[in-house]
């Protein structure tokens, strides 16, 4: 049984589902997952889109759904479809209580993509260490946060290094004429609401300053196209394919903070990271967050290698200014590209799908 409640978890878990099915085609692999997991042979028993919520207010407004989903899943787990192993894929708010319930039932729990205890909620490391049967982390530095506890912890590699093509070979500035800018507003409805218009406004300002640049906006599948009407009216391309395909042909990106920033970094594309949420959600985050950077490329590098525009700074003018610097200062662009190219080496070349399948099958008696 897998529980992956958001698009990045669906994408990363799909390779693991495929590895499990390849090893044992008859395996019943079910739970909560999205289109990528279903394509790999996964049986999703609840509507995936309803799980894709972010922020305290947004989750509270959908609390009846989450309580009902938990009740249904626990009933299935304790009945005829009792799993041999539960694989929790990130999604801590829902998966932490599910992990504890599974532990009470005697079901081994493998946790894949650990909570960011290095950023906030350090107590979750102890909770995970007490209830999980194995913790599989995707950043090398994470092991030290879980090693004091009972559960074994393994760095299994990063799923993006396994799934993404190699970054561009050239780190030379491509020139302004025909320069290509990607806008990636996110994969959650709340992210689109908070970020898309500011990003479009910034892109329009860039187009005014650099008339020959080309701009494409990433549209995650399932979103109403009307949300992107302003981008269409501005003459921007609406790109509905995989983010990696868009980044392969981009020279610069403005990206909402999250997994997409690491994907962009590993593709070698200089970027501006943006993040804005509701005032209440941000106030809660600020109270608990213990690091001064939000972007994964900057966190992994241990230094600010790409600019971040967060909350009050995530304005069209600020986004434009940071992007304009990268376009008008070729040396700055090239330095950023070089720093990004070092990140893939830091994450190594392990294949998480194989590593995790090995861990899952270690809990099966036959």
C-alpha positions in Angstrom: 0.0 0.0 0.0 1.2 3.5 -1.0 0.0 6.9 0.2 1.2 9.8 -2.0 -1.1 12.8 -1.8 0.5 15.4 -4.1 1.8 15.5 -7.7 5.6 15.4 -6.8 5.0 12.3 -4.6 2.9 10.7 -7.4 5.8 11.3 -9.9 8.5 10.0 -7.5 6.5 7.0 -6.3 5.5 5.9 -9.8 9.1 4.6 -10.5 9.0 2.6 -7.2 5.6 1.1 -8.1 7.0 0.1 -11.5 10.1 -1.5 -9.9 7.8 -3.5 -7.5 5.6 -4.7 -10.3 8.6 -5.6 -12.4 10.0 -7.7 -9.6 6.6 -9.2 -8.8 4.0 -8.7 -11.5 1.2 -10.2 -9.5 1.6 -7.8 -6.6 -1.5 -5.9 -5.5 -0.2 -2.3 -5.2 -2.9 0.1 -4.1 -3.8 3.1 -1.9 -3.6 6.9 -2.7 -1.8 8.0 -5.8 -2.1 10.0 -9.0 -1.9 9.4 -12.8 1.8 8.5 -12.9 1.3 5.8 -10.3 -1.8 4.5 -12.1 0.2 4.2 -15.3 2.7 2.0 -13.5 -0.1 -0.4 -12.4 -1.3 1.2 -9.2 -4.9 0.9 -8.0 -5.9 4.3 -6.5 -8.9 3.9 -4.2 -9.7 7.6 -3.5 -9.8 10.8 -5.7 -6.2 12.0 -5.9 -7.1 15.7 -6.7 -8.8 16.1 -3.4 -5.6 15.3 -1.5 -3.6 18.0 -3.3 -4.1 20.8 -0.7 -1.5 23.1 0.8 -1.5 25.5 3.9 -3.4 25.4 7.2 -6.5 27.2 6.1 -6.8 25.2 2.8 -6.5 21.9 4.7 -8.9 22.9 7.4 -11.5 23.8 4.8 -11.3 20.2 3.5 -11.1 18.5 6.9 -14.3 16.4 6.5 -12.8 14.9 3.3 -9.5 14.0 5.0 -11.2 12.5 8.1 -13.4 10.4 5.8 -10.4 9.3 3.7 -8.5 8.2 6.8 -11.4 6.2 8.0 -11.9 4.4 4.7 -8.2 3.6 4.3 -8.0 2.3 7.9 -11.0 0.0 7.3 -9.4 -1.4 4.1 -6.0 -1.8 5.9 -7.6 -3.8 8.7 -9.8 -5.9 6.4 -9.3 -8.2 3.4 -6.8 -5.8 1.7 -4.4 -5.7 4.6 -1.0 -4.7 3.1 2.3 -6.5 3.8 4.0 -3.1 3.8 2.7 0.5 3.9 4.8 3.0 2.0 4.3 6.6 3.1 5.5 9.0 0.4 6.1 12.5 2.0 2.7 14.2 2.8 3.4 14.3 6.5 0.2 15.8 7.8 -1.8 12.9 6.6 0.8 10.1 6.6 2.1 10.6 10.1 -1.2 9.4 11.8 -1.6 6.7 9.1 1.9 5.4 9.9 1.1 5.2 13.7 -2.2 3.4 13.0 -0.4 0.9 10.7 2.3 0.4 13.4 -0.5 -0.5 15.9 -1.8 -3.0 13.4 1.6 -4.6 13.1 2.1 -3.5 9.5 5.7 -2.5 8.6 6.0 1.1 7.4 8.6 2.4 4.9 8.8 6.1 4.8 10.0 7.6 1.5 10.9 11.3 1.2 11.2 12.3 4.9 9.7 15.4 6.4 12.0 18.4 6.3 12.9 18.2 9.9 16.1 20.1 9.1 13.8 23.1 8.3 11.1 22.8 10.9 9.2 20.5 13.3 12.3 18.6 14.5 10.0 16.5 16.8 8.8 14.7 13.7 12.2 13.0 13.5 11.6 11.3 16.8 8.1 10.4 15.9 9.3 8.9 12.6 12.2 7.1 14.2 9.8 5.5 16.7 7.1 4.4 14.3 8.6 3.7 10.9 10.2 0.4 10.1 12.7 2.1 7.6 13.2 5.7 6.6 14.4 6.3 3.0 15.8 9.9 2.6 16.6 11.7 -0.6 19.3 14.1 0.5 22.6 12.9 1.9 22.6 15.3 4.8 19.2 14.1 6.1 20.5 10.8 7.6 22.1 12.6 10.6 18.7 13.9 11.7 17.2 10.4 11.9 20.2 8.3 12.9 19.7 8.8 16.7 16.4 6.9 16.6 15.4 3.2 16.3 14.3 3.1 12.7 17.1 2.3 10.2 17.7 5.3 7.8 19.1 5.0 4.3 20.0 7.6 1.7 18.5 6.0 -1.4 19.4 8.7 -3.9 17.3 11.5 -5.3 14.4 10.6 -7.6 15.1 13.5 -9.8 18.6 12.4 -10.6 17.1 9.1 -11.7 14.3 10.5 -13.8 15.7 13.7 -15.4 17.8 13.8 -18.5 21.3 15.3 -18.1 21.5 19.1 -17.9 22.7 21.2 -20.8 26.4 20.7 -21.6 27.1 24.4 -22.3 27.3 26.9 -19.4 27.8 29.8 -21.8 25.2 32.6 -21.9 23.1 32.0 -25.0 22.6 35.6 -25.9 19.5 37.8 -25.5 18.2 37.3 -29.0 15.7 34.4 -28.8 16.4 34.0 -25.0 13.7 31.6 -23.6 12.0 32.2 -20.2 9.9 29.5 -18.5 7.2 30.4 -15.9 6.4 27.5 -13.5 3.6 28.7 -11.1 3.2 25.3 -9.3 1.1 22.2 -9.3 -1.5 23.1 -6.6 -4.6 25.3 -7.0 -3.4 27.5 -4.1 0.0 28.1 -5.8 -1.6 29.2 -9.0 -3.9 31.6 -7.1 -1.0 33.2 -5.2 1.7 33.2 -7.8 0.5 33.1 -11.4 -0.5 36.7 -11.9 2.6 38.1 -10.3 4.7 35.9 -12.5 2.8 36.9 -15.7 3.2 40.6 -14.8 6.9 40.1 -14.3 7.2 38.3 -17.6 5.4 41.1 -19.4 7.9 43.6 -17.9 10.7 41.4 -19.2 9.1 41.3 -22.7 9.0 45.0 -22.7 12.7 45.3 -21.8 13.8 42.4 -24.1 11.3 42.2 -27.0 13.0 39.2 -28.6 12.7 36.8 -25.7 10.2 34.0 -25.8 8.1 33.1 -22.8 6.3 29.8 -22.0 4.0 29.1 -19.0 3.8 25.6 -17.5 0.3 24.4 -17.0 0.0 21.4 -14.8 -2.6 18.9 -16.2 -6.0 19.1 -14.7 -6.1 22.9 -14.2 -8.8 24.9 -16.0 -7.2 26.6 -19.0 -9.1 29.8 -18.2 -6.7 30.4 -15.4 -4.0 31.0 -18.0 -6.0 33.4 -20.2 -3.9 36.4 -19.2 -0.8 34.6 -20.3 -2.4 33.7 -23.6 -3.6 37.3 -24.1 0.0 38.4 -23.5 1.1 36.1 -26.4 2.9 33.6 -24.1 3.0 29.9 -25.0 1.0 27.6 -22.6 3.0 24.4 -22.2 1.1 21.4 -21.0 3.9 18.8 -21.1 6.3 17.7 -18.4 8.2 20.5 -16.6 11.5 18.8 -17.5 10.7 19.1 -21.2 10.0 22.8 -20.8 13.2 23.3 -18.9 15.2 21.5 -21.5 14.5 24.3 -23.9 14.6 27.2 -21.4 17.4 29.6 -20.6 15.8 31.1 -17.4 12.9 30.3 -15.2 10.7 31.9 -12.6 9.6 29.0 -10.4 7.3 28.6 -7.3 9.3 27.2 -4.4 9.0 23.4 -4.1 10.3 20.3 -5.9 10.1 22.2 -9.2 13.0 24.4 -8.2 15.3 21.3 -7.7 14.1 19.9 -11.0 14.9 23.2 -12.7 18.3 23.3 -11.0 19.2 19.8 -12.1 18.4 20.7 -15.6 21.0 23.5 -15.3 18.5 26.4 -15.8 19.2 29.6 -13.8 16.1 30.7 -12.0 14.3 33.1 -9.7 12.5 31.3 -6.9 9.1 32.7 -5.8 6.8 31.9 -2.9 3.6 33.4 -1.5 0.8 32.0 0.6 -2.0 33.3 2.8 -0.9 35.6 5.6 -2.1 33.2 8.3 -0.2 30.2 6.8 2.9 32.3 6.3 2.8 33.6 9.9 2.5 30.0 11.2 5.4 28.9 9.0 7.6 31.8 10.1 7.1 30.8 13.7 8.4 27.3 13.2 10.9 27.4 10.3 14.5 27.3 11.5 16.4 28.0 8.3 16.8 31.3 6.4 16.4 29.9 2.9 13.4 28.4 1.2 14.7 27.1 -2.1 16.0 23.6 -2.3 18.9 24.5 -4.6 20.1 27.0 -2.0 19.5 24.7 0.9 21.5 21.8 -0.7 24.3 24.1 -1.9 24.5 25.6 1.6 24.6 29.1 0.1 22.4 31.4 -2.0 23.1 30.4 -5.6 19.7 31.6 -7.0 17.6 34.6 -5.8 14.5 34.0 -3.7 11.5 36.3 -3.6 9.3 35.3 -0.6 5.9 36.5 0.5 6.0 40.4 0.5 9.0 40.2 -1.9 7.1 38.0 -4.4 5.9 41.1 -6.3 6.0 41.5 -10.1 8.6 44.3 -9.8 10.9 42.2 -7.6 10.6 39.1 -9.7 11.3 41.2 -12.8 14.4 42.8 -11.3 15.9 39.5 -10.3 15.2 37.9 -13.7 16.4 41.0 -15.5 19.8 40.9 -13.7 20.3 37.3 -14.9 19.5 38.3 -18.5 21.4 41.6 -18.7 24.5 40.3 -16.8 25.9 37.2 -18.7 28.6 36.6 -16.1 26.0 36.3 -13.4 24.0 33.9 -15.5 27.1 31.8 -16.2 28.1 31.7 -12.6 24.6 30.6 -11.6 24.7 27.8 -14.3 28.0 26.5 -13.0 26.8 26.4 -9.4 23.7 24.5 -10.4 25.7 22.0 -12.3 27.5 21.0 -9.1 24.2 20.0 -7.4 23.7 16.8 -9.4 27.2 15.6 -8.3 26.2 16.3 -4.7 23.1 14.1 -4.9 25.0 11.2 -6.5 23.7 8.6 -9.1 21.8 6.1 -6.9 18.5 4.9 -8.3 15.8 5.3 -5.6 13.3 3.1 -7.3 15.6 0.1 -7.1 16.9 1.0 -3.6 13.4 1.4 -2.3 12.1 -1.8 -3.9 14.9 -3.6 -2.1 13.8 -2.2 1.2 10.1 -3.0 0.5 10.8 -6.6 -0.3 13.1 -7.0 2.7 9.8 -7.0 4.8 8.2 -9.7 2.7 8.7 -13.3 3.9 8.6 -14.8 0.4 
